Amino acid sequence: MEEIQKELITDNLVPLTRDLDPSQIYTELIAGRVLTFEDKEKISKIDTRKAQSMELISVLLRKGPNAFGVFMDALQCTQFKSLLEVNEVENLCKNPLHLTLLCLLHIETDVRTRTQTELYSEIHDFILRKVIKRMKLTEEDIEHRLLRPLYQLAFEAFENGEDVLHESDFERAGLLSEEVCEVGYLARDILIRGIKQERRYSFTHRTFLEFLAAKHLVLIAAEERLKWLRKYYFRANSNRVEEVQRLRFSLLFRVAENIVAFLFGFLQKHPDVLLQMASTVIDATLDRKFFLPFYNSLSLPDGSLCPPSHVFCRLLCELNTMPLVLVTAIAKRLSLCIEVSVGFNCSDRCIKGMAIMYNIRPLEPISIHLNIHTQQYTQTNVLLLRELANSRNFDPVCIHATDNQHLKSCILALRIGKADSIKNVEIIKSSICKDIAPPALPFGDDLRGILLMKYDKWSTRRFLEIVSKKPLIELGVVDCDLDDRCKRCLSNLLLNRDLQSVILVSKSQHMGRFLGRLTGLDKLQKLHISLKEMDQAERQNLEKIMKNNTLQELGLFHCEYFADLCNILSNHFSRMTALRYFYVVISIDFQPIDRILCNLHLLRLQEFKIQYDRLIPEMCKMLKSLIQLMNFQLTYIHDGTLTEEGFMPLQQFVDQRVGFSCIDHKTFVKKMRLEVK
């Protein structure tokens, strides 16, 4: 090391020995061949950190000519490493641009930004300080002469779908392009078209254009700002297909999301203004009347598409404090949402925003179905999932398992089965999953419910064995392969007299063999089952279950509706006074279904769902028999093959009856609701 370099180190010996932690730079010094492993071991044995720092510097002063450069690089890395260890900025650093900006700021000062808005505001102030020094102008002069016109130009460029400014834009604003470029947001380009050269000015990054556009929106009148927001976040006027498609694309590409995010950050100290904006976004993305019926059309079956409702989740991440008026508004609207999904493309901001929403108070206790599709598990989003689960509003949670590690990580993150966490889980085998279920999973001792879907016989058996000692009150298998060993495990689990919900559904397998076990469940409130050709004992067991009159929900899926089954059902309707929900999914043609439909008036149903497309005459008879009910909702789901001519009799029947209503059936959406009041 040269003498001048040694002097630099010794002149700064006090701050170095006070602030330096040798353990943070060993790797860089060894990699740079300045320090040996023997040196590291010797220094590490010293008792105090200050003494270690003194010894390290003593060793470095005796090293070769490259020691000083490697040491300076290591110190710089240590400076940024301390920045990355701050939890508030870890998520920001996943964006390469944000990481670059944070490092730039961190060189100047010890910055601790938590949000994107804070980060860009710090950069804006950094640029402003440099401009004041360079142009010899006051902050007020620069703001009014240069920045505010630039804010407006950025906004106009965004509205026109442009990323660049032209000389004509500056002339129209009464500005000199060279002077505006001095600020630092624009880079000058030369565009050659034929023999002509054209100057244009591009923003250093599109996010800066959006930041400046948001600064312009802050300055305009609140009414104009709200009018602009409603162009991008609007409520559909109907369920017509074209209206749905228009809303879908408006939200899908999230054209203005970054600008709105900056606005949320800028306006968080103005609760009334923020509430207006938040209400506009919430109404466009979380409204039950529009959002839920079309949930599946706006979210791909595998969960890969981030749903529109997550836009508001991400916007919440820009707030450091939550105004009380916004807390109340969120709590009111969240009561409408019954299902939340975390998909492949969901960012940590989606999960963080959900955690913020569902952990706020006052929030009425609600039970929400949480779907987890994500494959990407990092230290950050595992912690965020745990924070989300702490709200205690999610039960059950549905995990779309892609492999065993993914499944274990999710169970651990959500603490499934723990006394103070989620107690019911649904596990669906993803189409890309090749693993057989592990012999053990980290479920808590308070696991109360499990449902398995689409698993092979080996995995199904392992799952059933894992939960065999848990205090289950809900048990289900759907479209799983069941061999004799699986069936024995399932039969043993059905001996649990505390079971309140049992789901045994399969397109190909007969589940009637388990009816005998079900007759002994005095607390059984929910039963979904697939029944094929039943023998005499199974018929008698089904009758016993109905006579027990404990069922509040009955679902018959992929059953063979022969005359005996229809007779058993219709003959016992008058005794099933507790039944409120009745679901029928039919996969084959049959005739006796009208015996069920025409006797539904004997039940006290709140909801009846049937999936079939050739039942129009029977459907009309059934509706006629229900006209006396005070409150009833029917959802008739067809498979898309029903023609307009085939649908006409039901439509005419509905039109002729006072008290019935049909919502937009002419668009032939997958669901149609008829209400009797």
Buried (B, 14 or more C-beta within 10 A) or exposed (E): BEEEBBEEBEEEEEEBBEEBEBEBBBEBBBEBEBBEEEBBEBBEEBEEBEEBBBBBBEBBBEBEEEBBEBBEBBBBBBBBEEBBEBEEBBBBBEBEBBBEBBBEBBEEEEBBBBBBBBBBBBBBEBBBEEBBEEBEBEEEEBEEBBBBBBBBBBBBBBEEEBEBBBEEBBEEBEBEBEEBBBBBBBEEEEEEEEEEEEEBBBBEBEBBBBBBBBBBBBEBEEEEBBEBBBEBBBBBEEBBEEBBEEBBEBBEEBBBBBBBBBBBBBBBEBBEBBBBBBBBBBBBBBBEEBBBBBBEEBBBEBBBBBBBBBBBBBBBBBBEEBBEBBBBBBBEBBBBBEBBBBBBBBBBBBBBBBBBBBBBEEBEEBEBBBBBBBBEBEEBBBBBBBBBBBBBBBBBBBBBBBBBEBBBBBBBBBBBBBEEBBBBBBBBBBEEBEBEBBEEBBBBEBBBBBBBBBBBBBBBBBBBBBBEEBEBBBBBBBBBBBEEBBBEBBEEBBEBEEBBBBBBBBEEBBBBBBBBBBBBBEEBBBBBBBBBEBEEEBBBBBBBBBEBEBBBBBBBBBBBBBEBBBBBBBBBBEBBEBBBBBBBBBEEEBEBBBBBBBBBBBBBBBEBBBBBBBBBEBBBBBBEBBEEBEEBBBBBBBEEEBEEEBBEEBBEBBEEBEEBEBBEBEBBBEEBBBEBE
